[in-house]
Amino acid sequence: MQLDQQSTGGAVVLAAAGRIDHESAKAFQAALEPHLDKLAPDSAPIVFDMSGVDYVSSVGLRVLLMASKRASAQNGKIAVAAMQPSVADVFRISHFHRILPVFETVDAAVADLNS
């Protein structure tokens, strides 16, 4: 899975597209690794732009959970933004919004993480 990267307002925005499931989870994790390696208290926060993701399975959630734990251990900041309704439902049902900060828009996430 490819992550499109852009810098916005002092944050690294990583946009995924398609499904994050059993078939794509390893590629998603591998694409995240170089960005997670750079996380530190003074580094740019990471915002996952999920607007192009139409499905997340439990395996995809596990990748995000591991990213969250790693960010916490490295004192870095990450958040999820712009989820489609079906993906937002999965986050709510699984209480994942308690694990990772979730924002309606990428801009809202960037503003919050940079405050």
C-alpha positions as a Markdown table, in Angstrom:
| # | Residue | x | y | z |
|---|---|---|---|---|
| 1 | Met | 0.0 | 0.0 | 0.0 |
| 2 | Gln | 1.3 | 3.4 | -0.9 |
| 3 | Leu | 0.9 | 6.4 | 1.4 |
| 4 | Asp | 0.8 | 9.8 | -0.3 |
| 5 | Gln | 2.8 | 12.2 | 1.8 |
| 6 | Gln | 2.6 | 16.0 | 2.1 |
| 7 | Ser | 3.6 | 18.6 | 4.6 |
| 8 | Thr | 0.8 | 20.8 | 5.9 |
| 9 | Gly | 1.0 | 23.3 | 8.6 |
| 10 | Gly | 4.1 | 21.7 | 10.2 |
| 11 | Ala | 2.6 | 18.2 | 10.2 |
| 12 | Val | 3.2 | 15.2 | 8.0 |
| 13 | Val | 0.0 | 14.1 | 6.4 |
| 14 | Leu | -0.1 | 10.5 | 5.2 |
| 15 | Ala | -3.0 | 9.6 | 2.9 |
| 16 | Ala | -4.0 | 6.0 | 2.4 |
| 17 | Ala | -6.5 | 4.8 | -0.1 |
| 18 | Gly | -8.6 | 1.7 | -0.6 |
| 19 | Arg | -8.9 | -1.1 | 2.0 |
| 20 | Ile | -6.7 | -1.7 | 5.0 |
| 21 | Asp | -7.3 | -5.4 | 5.6 |
| 22 | His | -5.5 | -8.7 | 5.8 |
| 23 | Glu | -4.2 | -8.4 | 2.3 |
| 24 | Ser | -2.8 | -4.8 | 2.6 |
| 25 | Ala | -2.0 | -4.5 | 6.4 |
| 26 | Lys | 1.7 | -5.6 | 6.0 |
| 27 | Ala | 2.2 | -3.1 | 3.2 |
| 28 | Phe | 0.5 | -0.4 | 5.2 |
| 29 | Gln | 2.7 | -1.1 | 8.2 |
| 30 | Ala | 5.8 | -1.1 | 6.0 |
| 31 | Ala | 4.8 | 2.2 | 4.5 |
| 32 | Leu | 4.3 | 3.7 | 8.0 |
| 33 | Glu | 7.7 | 2.5 | 9.4 |
| 34 | Pro | 9.9 | 5.3 | 7.9 |
| 35 | His | 7.6 | 7.9 | 9.2 |
| 36 | Leu | 7.3 | 6.4 | 12.7 |
| 37 | Asp | 11.1 | 6.1 | 12.8 |
| 38 | Lys | 11.3 | 9.9 | 12.7 |
| 39 | Leu | 8.8 | 10.5 | 15.5 |
| 40 | Ala | 10.1 | 12.4 | 18.5 |
| 41 | Pro | 8.9 | 15.1 | 20.9 |
| 42 | Asp | 10.2 | 17.8 | 18.6 |
| 43 | Ser | 9.4 | 16.2 | 15.3 |
| 44 | Ala | 6.4 | 17.0 | 13.0 |
| 45 | Pro | 3.3 | 15.2 | 14.1 |
| 46 | Ile | 1.7 | 12.7 | 11.8 |
| 47 | Val | -1.9 | 12.9 | 10.6 |
| 48 | Phe | -3.4 | 9.9 | 8.8 |
| 49 | Asp | -5.8 | 11.2 | 6.2 |
| 50 | Met | -8.3 | 8.4 | 5.9 |
| 51 | Ser | -10.6 | 10.1 | 3.4 |
| 52 | Gly | -9.6 | 7.6 | 0.7 |
| 53 | Val | -10.0 | 4.5 | 2.9 |
| 54 | Asp | -13.3 | 2.8 | 2.5 |
| 55 | Tyr | -12.7 | -0.2 | 4.8 |
| 56 | Val | -10.6 | -1.1 | 7.9 |
| 57 | Ser | -10.5 | -4.6 | 9.3 |
| 58 | Ser | -9.3 | -5.6 | 12.7 |
| 59 | Val | -5.8 | -6.2 | 11.2 |
| 60 | Gly | -5.7 | -2.7 | 9.9 |
| 61 | Leu | -6.8 | -1.4 | 13.4 |
| 62 | Arg | -3.9 | -3.4 | 14.9 |
| 63 | Val | -1.4 | -1.6 | 12.6 |
| 64 | Leu | -2.9 | 1.7 | 13.8 |
| 65 | Leu | -2.7 | 0.5 | 17.4 |
| 66 | Met | 0.9 | -0.4 | 17.1 |
| 67 | Ala | 1.6 | 3.0 | 15.5 |
| 68 | Ser | -0.1 | 4.7 | 18.4 |
| 69 | Lys | 1.9 | 2.8 | 21.0 |
| 70 | Arg | 5.1 | 3.5 | 19.1 |
| 71 | Ala | 4.3 | 7.2 | 18.9 |
| 72 | Ser | 3.6 | 7.3 | 22.6 |
| 73 | Ala | 6.8 | 5.5 | 23.4 |
| 74 | Gln | 8.8 | 8.0 | 21.3 |
| 75 | Asn | 6.8 | 11.0 | 22.7 |
| 76 | Gly | 5.6 | 11.8 | 19.2 |
| 77 | Lys | 2.1 | 12.8 | 18.1 |
| 78 | Ile | -0.2 | 11.1 | 15.7 |
| 79 | Ala | -3.9 | 11.4 | 14.8 |
| 80 | Val | -6.5 | 10.2 | 12.3 |
| 81 | Ala | -8.7 | 12.5 | 10.3 |
| 82 | Ala | -11.3 | 12.7 | 7.6 |
| 83 | Met | -12.7 | 9.2 | 7.9 |
| 84 | Gln | -15.5 | 8.0 | 5.7 |
| 85 | Pro | -18.7 | 7.2 | 7.6 |
| 86 | Ser | -18.3 | 3.4 | 7.4 |
| 87 | Val | -14.7 | 3.6 | 8.7 |
| 88 | Ala | -15.7 | 6.1 | 11.4 |
| 89 | Asp | -18.4 | 3.6 | 12.5 |
| 90 | Val | -15.7 | 0.9 | 12.9 |
| 91 | Phe | -13.6 | 3.3 | 15.1 |
| 92 | Arg | -16.6 | 4.1 | 17.3 |
| 93 | Ile | -17.8 | 0.5 | 17.7 |
| 94 | Ser | -14.3 | -0.7 | 18.6 |
| 95 | His | -13.7 | 2.4 | 20.8 |
| 96 | Phe | -10.6 | 3.2 | 18.7 |
| 97 | His | -11.4 | 6.9 | 19.0 |
| 98 | Arg | -10.2 | 6.5 | 22.6 |
| 99 | Ile | -6.8 | 5.2 | 21.4 |
| 100 | Leu | -6.1 | 7.6 | 18.7 |
| 101 | Pro | -7.3 | 11.2 | 18.4 |
| 102 | Val | -9.9 | 11.4 | 15.7 |
| 103 | Phe | -10.7 | 14.6 | 13.8 |
| 104 | Glu | -13.3 | 15.5 | 11.2 |
| 105 | Thr | -10.8 | 17.2 | 8.9 |
| 106 | Val | -7.0 | 17.1 | 8.3 |
| 107 | Asp | -6.8 | 20.8 | 9.1 |
| 108 | Ala | -8.5 | 20.3 | 12.5 |
| 109 | Ala | -6.0 | 17.5 | 13.3 |
| 110 | Val | -3.0 | 19.6 | 12.2 |
| 111 | Ala | -4.2 | 22.6 | 14.3 |
| 112 | Asp | -4.7 | 20.5 | 17.4 |
| 113 | Leu | -1.5 | 18.6 | 17.2 |
| 114 | Asn | 0.5 | 21.8 | 16.7 |
| 115 | Ser | -1.1 | 23.6 | 19.6 |
